[in-house]
Amino acid sequence: MWKTCCGSSFPPENEDALVVGPRVTIILKRMTATNSSAAGFNRRWAFRFVIFLGVVSFFADMTYEGARSITGPFLQSLGASATVVGIVAGFGELVAYGLRLFSGRIADRTGEYWPITICGYMLNLLSVPLLTFAASWPVASLLIILERTGKAVRNPARDAMLSYAASETGRGWGFGLHKALDQSGALLGPLMVALLLLLHHGVFRAAFAWLALPAVLALATLFAARSQYRNPRELEKTRTHEDHGFSAGGVWFYTVTVGLLAAAYTDFPLIAFHLSRRHLFSSSSVPLLYSLGMGAEAITALIFGHLLDRAGFWTTIAGTVIGLLFAPLVFLGGKGLVIAGMLVWGLGLGLQESAMRAVLGSMVAPERRASAYGAFDTLYGIFWFAGSALMGALYDRSLMALVWFSAGCQALAVVLLLRFRRLKTVGA
């Protein structure tokens, strides 16, 4: 009788179970359906938050990447020397990465992720249109450094909030989608500035003034996200992560490993210098190669992010192996191989900015995540600067030495990444 009523091969312990059994089955089915519906709602709600932050980054990158494409010539027009331009640019990047260690720790200790993120974005974005009124290169230099300071303040807290939402959407997909939107803005910003300069007959101040528009749109979207998501940490319903110990363990080891990859990827100015010196491409074609690399970075950020959730950590190892081809193709090849090398260059950057960053969220507890991202970014910036400087010096002495250094750093990173091959990132 029990088997007939409930479809179960397990007999009841008493007669009452014969009466309540079917009702319990119905209740359990309803509970399961409710839980499934709630889980789907959480994922959609988290996905919307990722889109919000992605749109903010899209407009923000249009603003400051558009400005960075002309800050060098602008400083020159104000009477700054090449030495001043180099110092301002280098010090700005040092600030942009170095301060993240401290801003991340402050965000975790205070729990004020939104105020810190908003203050950082305001400083980051409003400094750009204010360049319209800079009458001397010292004032303009200060604004440029303040823009980089704002980025240092906001990034760790923002990435921590992004990681909470990405825990529901899939960490790789969440970070990959955000990076794709971010990089799309970085691609369109310089193109927008180029058009503005054409329309305004090369007047830099007009371009800076128009960049107030995407800056305002970025801030408006940020405040809209803040109004709907008061506490983004609540988006992370399940805290499944492998905490290797932030202060003395796997996270630091992982950060240094990714730092080796940063050291292996030279800045584009050195690539442009090489292409011009070898007369492989015309001066007007070189920016198109940069756009090609940026486009590849945006697309591969999405691809590697998705594959990370599907195939696990082996995705990052496979992508790093492909990246080994970057330096030989770009610095030793002809036109066709250089184009392929720029695609690989963009692929490697897309991997580092999406899947590599997403993995960190699986390794660190939520309450320490902003500190982890701050330390990660700081060391990443230090390794990037050191590697770029060293490869610049190697280029003047031996092109093969540069290629071996780049490939060697990446090969060592592959070996070290094998330590994390069993790290679970799917759904984490």
N, C-alpha and C positions, 0 to 999 in steps of 0.2 A: 504493500500500500504506500509506504514512504517513497519507494522508488517511482511509483506511478505518479504521485502528487508532485514531487519535487525534482524528479530526475536525478536522484543521488543514489549511489550505491552504499552510502553510510546509513545504518539504521539509527533511529532516534533513541535517546536515552530514556524517554518516558512518553506517555501518551499525549501530554500537552504539546510536545514538539510536532505531533501530527497536525495540530490546529494552527500553530503559529509559524510553522516552517515556510509555507508559501508566502506569508506576509513578510517574513524576514528576508526572503529572497528578493521580493519586490523592493523592499526598503534598501537593501544592499545595492541593487541595480541603480536605484535613484541616486544613492550616495556616490556611486562610481561615476555616473553621468555628471553629477554636480561638480565633483572634483575635477573631472576632465574639462568641463566647461570653464571652471575657474582657472585651471592651468593655461587654457587657450587664451583667456582674457588677460592673464598676467603677461604672457608672451607678446600679445598685441600691444598692451600698454607699455611694456618695456621697449618694443620696437619703435613706437612713436617717440619715445624719449631719445633713442639713438638717432632718429631722423631729425629731431629738434637740434641736437648738438651738431649733427652733420651740416645742417643748414647754417647754423651759427658759424661753423668753421669755413663753410663755403664763402660766405660774405666777408668774414674776417681775413681769409687768405687773399681774396680779391683786393682788399684794402692794403694790407701791409706788404704782400708780395708785389703788388703793382707799384707801390712806392719804392721798394728795394731795387726795382729794375732801373730806377733813375736817380737814386740818392748819390751815387758816385759822380755823375756829371753835374748834378745840382750843387754838390759841395764844391766842385771845381769852379762852377760859375760864380760862387761866392768868394773865391780867392783861396780855397784850400789847396794845399800841395798834395802830391800823390802819397807822401808819407802820412799826412793827416788822414786821408781817405782810408788808407790801409789800417791805421791804428784804430780809427772809429769803427770800421767794419769788424776787425778782429776782437776789439774790446766788447763790442755789442754782442757778438756770438758767445764770448766768454761769460758775460752777464746772463745771457739768455739760457745757458745751460747750468752755470755754476750756482745760481740762486735757487734752482729748483730743489736742491737738497734741503734747504731751509724752509722754503714755502710748503713743501710736502709734509714736513714734520709738524709745522704749525697747523696745517689743515687737519691732521690726525689728532693732534693734542686738543684743539679747540672744537673740532667737529663742525666748524663753520665753513662747509664746502662751498655753499652758494655765495656768501659774501666775499670770500677770497677769489672765487672764479669771476664774479662780476667786477670787482675792483681791478683785477688783472686785465680783463677784456677792455674796460674803460680806458685804462692807462695805455694799453696796447694799441687801441684803435683811434682814440682821440688825438694821440700824438701825431698821427699822419696828416690830417687836414690842417693842423696847426703849423705845419711846415710852410703853408702858404704865406704866413706872416713872418717867417724867419728872415731877418735882414742881414745876418752875418753867419759865417760858418761855425763859430762856437755855439750859437743858439741852435742852429740846425743839427749840429752834432749831439747836443744835449737831448733834443727831441728824438733823434734816431736811437740813442741809447735808452731813453725812457720807453720807447716802443718795444725794444727787446726786453726790458725789465718787466713790462706788463705781461709778456709771453711767459717769462720765467715764473711769475707769481701765479698765473692761472692754470698752467698745464697740469701739475700733479693733482690738484683738487678736481679739475675737470675729468682727467683720466680715471680717477677713482670712481667718480659718479658714473662715468661711461661703463666701467667694469661691472658695476652693480646691475645695470640694465643688460649688459652683454651676457651675464650669467643665465639669463632667461632666453635670450635670442640665440645663444651660441656665441662663445667668446670670439672665435675667429671671424664669424660673420659680422658681429657687432662692430669690432674694431676695423674690419676690412671695409665695411660700408661707410663708416665714418671717415676713414682715410681716403676713400674714393671721392667723396663729396669735398673733403678738404683739398685734395689735390686738383680737383676740377676748378676750384676757385683760384688756386695758385697758377693754373694754366691760363685762365681767362683774365686775371688781373693785369699781367704785363701786356696782353693783347689790347685790353681796354685803354691802358696808358698810352700805348703806341698810337692808337686811334685818336686819343685826345690831343696828343702832341701834334699829330698831323692836322687836326682841325684848328688848333690854336697856335699854329706856326712855331712849334717848339718851345712854348712858354711852360716851364716846369710848374709854376705856381698854379696855373689853371688846372693842370692834372691833379695836383694835391687837393685842390678845392673840390673837384668832382669826386674824389675818393671818399669824401664825407658821406656820399649816398650809400655805398655798400657798408660803411662803418655803422651808420644809423640802422640799416636793415639788420645787421648782425646783432646789435644791442637790443633792438625791438624783439627779435626772435628769442634772444637769451632771456629777456624779462618775461616773455610769454611762456617759455619752458619753466621758469621759476614759479610762475603763478599756478601751473598745473601739477608740478612735481615738487612739493615742498620738502620732501625727504626722500631723495632718490635711493637711499640705502635700503628702504623698504622693498625696492624692486627685487632684491636678491633674496628670494624665498628659501632657497636651499644653499647652504654654505659648504658645498663639497669642494674642498681644495686640499692640496698637499702642502702643508706648511713646513718648509725645510728649515725654518729658523732664519728670520731676516737678519739678525745681527751677526751670525757666524755660521753660515751654512750654504745651502743650495742656491739661495737667491743671489748672494754675492758672487758665487761661482758662475751662475748663469749670466749675471750682468757683465762680468769681465769677459765671458765668452762672446757675448753679443758685441762687446766693445772691440774685440778683435776684428769683427766684421766691419764695424765702423771705420777702424784704422785702415782697412783694405780698400775702401771706396773713396777715391780721390774726389775733390770738389770739381765741379764742371769747369771753372776757369782754367784749370790746368789742362783739361781735355781740349778746351777751345784754343789754348795756347799751342798745344801740340798740333792740332789740325791746321792752324794758321801757319805755323812754322814749316810744316811739311807741304803746305799748299794743296791739301787734299780737298778742301771745300772753300768756297768763297766766303768772305766775311758776312755777306747777307744770308748765307745758307746755314751758318753755324747756329744761330738762334733757333732755327727749325729743328736741328738735331736735339737741342735742349728741350724743346716742346715735345719731341718724339719720346725722349726719356721720361718726361713728366707724365705724358699720356700712358706710357707703359707702366709707370709706377701706380697710377690710379687704377688701371684695369687689373693688374696682378695683385694689388692689395685685396680686391674683392675675391679673386680666384683663390689665393692662398688662405684667406680668411675662411672661405667656405670649405676648402679641402682640410683645413685644420680640424674643423668640427666633424668632418666625415671620416677622415683617415687617421687623425691623431697627430702626435708630435713628429712622426716620420716625414710629414709634409715639410716642416722647416728644414730638416736635414737634406731632403731631396732638393729643395730650392737653393740651399747653400752650395750644394755640389754644382748646380747649373751656374751659379754666380762665379765659379772659378774661371769661367771663360771670358769674363768682362775685360780684364786688363790685356790679355793677349790679343783679343779682337780689336780693341780700341787703339792700342799703342803699337801694334805690330802689323795690323792689316791694312788693306787698301780700302777704297770707298765702301764697297759692299760689306766688307767685314766690319768696318767702323759702324755702319748703320745697325748691323746685327749686334755689335757690342753695346751700342746705346740702348737697344731693347733689353739686353741682359742687365745693363747698369740700372735701368729703371725697374726691372724685375727684382733685383736684389734689394733696392731701396723699398719697394712695395712690400717685400717679405719682412724686412726689418721693422717697418712702420705699422704692420697689421698683425700678422701671426706671431712674430717675436714679442710684440708688446702684449698681445692678448694672453700669451702663455703665462706672463707674470701674474695676472689676476688669478690663475689657478694655483699659484704657489704661495700666496700671501693671504692671511686673514683680512676680512674687510676693514677692520679698525686700524690696520697698519698699511693699507694699500697706497694711500697718497704718499707716505714716506718712501715706500718701495719705488713708486714711479719717479719721485723726486731724485732718489739716489741713482736709479737707472738712467735717467736723462742726463744727470750731471756727469757720470762716468762715460756715458756714450759720447757726450760732447767733448770731453777731454781726450778720449781715444781718437775721435774724428779729427780734432785739431792736430794732435801729435802725428797721426798717420799722414794727413795731408801735407804737413810741413816736411816730414821725412821724405815722402814721395816727390815733393818738389825739389828737394836737394838731390835725390837719387836721379831725377830726370836729367839734371845738368851733368851728371857723371856717367850714368849707364842706363839706357832704356831697359835693357834686360834685367838689371838689378831691380828696377821699379816693378816690372812684371812679376819677378820671382817673389818680391816682398808681398805684393798684393795677393798672389795665389797662395803663398805660404801661410799668410795669416788666415785665409779662408779655409785652407786644408786643416790647419790646427783647430780652427773653430768647429769643423765637422767632427773631428775626433772627440773634442770636449763635449759637444752636444749629444753624443751617444750616451752620456751619463743619464740624460733625461728622456731616453727613448720610450720608457714605460710610463711617463707622466700622463695622467688622464686629463684631457682638456675638454672633451665632449660633454656638454651639459653642465660643465663646472662653472 
